[in-house]
Amino acid sequence: MSAGIFKVIGKFNDQDGYPLTGSDYEVALLDEDRYFDDKLGVATLSPEGEAEFLVTVADIVSIDSAGETTPDLYFVVRKDGKEIFRSEVFAEVDFQEKDPVTGRAKGLTKAFGPYRVAVQ
């Protein structure tokens, strides 16, 4: 894996399909590991219901995942500090995926969602 910076975008809607927004929400991006999950970042939601994260290789590698090149990503949404949603785990996300024609990296940005989040 290169020493680059990668972007992860998560899109979240409420139960009616409208973008989830507001300062009382925060989204965490995590990397599932064997013993301890790595918190890769926390973001607020844009007016479009998107949370964006910049991730480096150093963020992905930890003691219980030495040499990891493809993280197992998932999102947690909190409202006023309380978890209200947890996504499925996306195993072995490959940021170094190459375009078969050009040979250039095409996976530097990964987008997930939209997810429907039940809001009380």
C-alpha positions as CSV (number, residue, x, y, z in Angstrom):
1,M,0.0,0.0,0.0
2,S,1.3,3.5,-0.8
3,A,1.8,6.2,1.8
4,G,-1.1,8.1,0.3
5,I,-4.2,9.7,1.6
6,F,-7.6,8.1,0.9
7,K,-11.1,9.5,1.1
8,V,-14.1,7.6,2.5
9,I,-17.7,9.0,2.1
10,G,-20.7,7.7,3.9
11,K,-24.2,8.9,3.0
12,F,-27.0,8.8,5.5
13,N,-30.8,9.4,5.2
14,D,-33.6,9.4,7.7
15,Q,-36.3,6.7,7.6
16,D,-38.3,8.8,5.1
17,G,-35.3,9.0,2.7
18,Y,-34.3,12.6,3.4
19,P,-30.7,13.5,4.1
20,L,-29.8,13.1,7.8
21,T,-28.4,16.5,9.0
22,G,-28.0,18.4,12.2
23,S,-25.3,19.3,14.7
24,D,-26.6,16.6,17.1
25,Y,-25.3,13.9,14.8
26,E,-21.8,12.6,14.4
27,V,-20.5,9.7,12.3
28,A,-17.4,7.6,13.2
29,L,-15.5,5.6,10.7
30,L,-13.8,2.5,12.1
31,D,-11.6,-0.4,11.0
32,E,-12.6,-3.7,12.4
33,D,-9.6,-5.6,13.8
34,R,-9.2,-8.8,15.7
35,Y,-8.9,-7.3,19.2
36,F,-9.4,-3.6,19.0
37,D,-11.2,-1.6,16.3
38,D,-9.3,1.4,15.1
39,K,-11.2,4.7,15.0
40,L,-10.2,6.4,11.7
41,G,-12.1,9.6,12.2
42,V,-15.3,11.4,13.3
43,A,-17.2,13.7,11.1
44,T,-20.4,15.8,11.1
45,L,-23.0,15.5,8.4
46,S,-23.2,17.9,5.4
47,P,-26.6,19.3,4.3
48,E,-26.7,16.3,1.8
49,G,-26.3,13.8,4.7
50,E,-22.7,12.9,3.9
51,A,-19.8,12.4,6.2
52,E,-16.3,12.6,4.7
53,F,-13.1,11.1,6.1
54,L,-9.5,11.4,5.0
55,V,-7.6,8.2,5.9
56,T,-3.8,7.5,5.7
57,V,-2.0,4.2,5.8
58,A,-0.7,5.0,9.3
59,D,-4.4,5.2,10.4
60,I,-5.1,1.7,9.2
61,V,-2.0,-0.1,10.6
62,S,-2.1,-1.0,14.3
63,I,-0.6,-3.4,16.7
64,D,-3.2,-6.1,16.1
65,S,-3.2,-5.6,12.3
66,A,0.4,-5.1,11.4
67,G,1.0,-5.0,7.7
68,E,-2.7,-4.5,6.9
69,T,-3.3,-3.0,3.5
70,T,-7.1,-3.5,3.1
71,P,-9.1,-2.3,6.1
72,D,-12.5,-3.7,7.2
73,L,-14.5,-0.5,7.4
74,Y,-17.8,0.3,9.1
75,F,-19.7,3.4,10.3
76,V,-21.4,4.3,13.6
77,V,-23.9,7.2,13.8
78,R,-24.5,8.8,17.1
79,K,-27.1,11.3,18.1
80,D,-26.3,13.4,21.2
81,G,-23.6,10.9,22.0
82,K,-25.8,7.8,21.8
83,E,-25.3,5.2,19.1
84,I,-28.4,4.9,16.8
85,F,-26.9,3.1,13.8
86,R,-24.1,0.7,12.9
87,S,-23.4,-0.3,9.3
88,E,-22.4,-3.6,8.1
89,V,-18.6,-4.2,7.9
90,F,-17.1,-3.8,4.4
91,A,-14.3,-6.4,4.4
92,E,-10.9,-5.8,2.7
93,V,-11.6,-2.4,1.2
94,D,-8.9,-1.9,-1.4
95,F,-7.8,1.7,-1.9
96,Q,-5.0,0.6,-4.3
97,E,-7.3,-1.0,-6.8
98,K,-6.0,-0.3,-10.4
99,D,-7.9,0.4,-13.5
100,P,-7.3,-2.6,-15.8
101,V,-6.9,-0.4,-18.9
102,T,-4.8,2.5,-17.6
103,G,-3.1,0.9,-14.7
104,R,-3.7,3.9,-12.5
105,A,-5.1,3.8,-9.0
106,K,-8.9,4.2,-9.2
107,G,-9.9,3.4,-5.6
108,L,-8.5,6.5,-3.8
109,T,-12.1,7.5,-2.9
110,K,-14.7,5.0,-1.7
111,A,-18.4,5.9,-1.2
112,F,-20.9,3.9,0.8
113,G,-24.6,4.3,1.3
114,P,-27.1,5.8,1.4
115,Y,-28.1,4.2,4.6
116,R,-31.5,4.6,6.2
117,V,-31.2,5.6,9.9
118,A,-34.2,5.4,12.2
119,V,-34.5,8.7,14.0
120,Q,-36.6,9.0,17.1
